[in-house]
């Protein structure tokens, strides 16, 4: 099966530049097998909620982020669970966070294939 990869060229001044850049990264990650098609759908659904919320972090999300940070720092055996989208978009940041809080990283392969395991 031949997978197509995105090769978008868009201006940094485009009002949706970051969104388009993220979508492009996910399309490329799907072509490599890191992300599954369902992950592309999930990301689109998340973008729809972002749009509804005015594309800003709501106070409850900020509080949840602080609570999660505190739990990671206090945990006896901290583990960060990562899906394909997270690995594709923030893999280096996740690795840095895990090193900072001495956490293990769990790869969540809900849609498991040998290609994704490798």
N, C-alpha and C positions, 0 to 999 in steps of 0.2 A: 504494500500500500504506500503510495507516495503522498506525503503530507506537504501542504503548502506552508510557507513561512511568510509572515508579513514583512514588507519592506517599505513601510510608510516614510514619507518625508513631509514633515510639517514644521511650521514656524513656532519657535518658543513663545511668540506673542499670541498664538491662538488661544482663545479663552478656555479651551479644554485640553491644553497641551499636556498637563500631567496625566490626565485621564487617558489620553491617546497613547502616551508613552508607556503607561502601565499595561494597557490592553495589548500593545505591541509586544511587550516583554512576555506576557502570558501566552500569546499566540506562538511565539518562538519556543517557550518552555513546553507548550503542548506538542509542538512538532518534534521536540527532542524526547518526549515521553515522560518528562518530569511532572507535567500537569495533564489531567484527563479532561476530555470535553466537558464533563459535568462541572469541573472547576471553573471553566470559562463562564458557564451559566451562573454559577454561584457568585462569581465576581460581579457579573452584570446586575444580579439581584441586589447585591450590596451597594453598588453604585446608585441604583434607584432609591434605596433608603437614604443614602448620603444626600441625594438631590432633594428629597422630601424634607430632610432635616436642615436644609440650607447649607449643606457642605461645610458644617462646622462640628466640632466635638461638643456634644451636649454635656452638661455638668455631671450627670450620672456616669458617663463613660470615663470622665477624668477621675472620679472617685474610684471606679472599678479598677482603673489602671494603677492607682496608688495602692489599693488593697492587694492586688495581685503582686505588685512589687514587694510589699511588706511580707506577704506569704512566701514568696520565693526566697527572700533573705532569711526568714525564720525557719524554713522547712529543714527537717533533718535529712531528707533525701529528695531535693528538688528535681523535678522533671519538667521539661518544656516539650509539649506535644506539638508537632508541626505537620501540616498537610502540604500538598504539592504547591499550592498557590503561595503559601508562606515561604516555602523553601526557594521558590523562583524569585519572589520579590524582595525577600529580606534575609536570605540565607546567611550572609556574612554578619548581619546585625544579630541574628539569632545565635550564631556561634559565639559572638562577642559577649552577648548577654549570658549565655550558658557558662562561659569562662569566668565572667565577673561574679556570678552567684554560685559557682561550683555545681552547676546543674547538669544532669544528663539530658540528651535530646532523644525524644521518641519520635520516630517517623510513622505517621498515621497513613497507612496504605489501604484505605477503604476500598478503592478500586485496584486490587492487587494484580500485577502482571510481572513476569520475569524481567521484562525491560525496566519497569519502575523499580523493582528490587535492586537491580544492578545500578 
